[in-house]
């Protein structure tokens, strides 16, 4: 691009800036709904997300805790059978990995 071409481009950007468009509340709700659906679709029959994404070292329960935290943050009920099953797994499974323990703590903060 020539010097004048670049200068012309910059002038056009200044004179006609692109307008950012924010998402509507309905678009946000729809996107959150799609994300929740995706997580439930990936949940194993045993109520965990461990087999779907694999177990990484000592981080067992980390994937399940992260999915539960995301779902609870998105407004899902802790009493939903799918989530209750996962919470039960997290409670009963020993974890020593720092990441998994940290995410589990986030889940515990969302429970009464």
Order of alpha helices (4+ residues) and beta strands (2+ residues): alpha-alpha-alpha-alpha-alpha-alpha
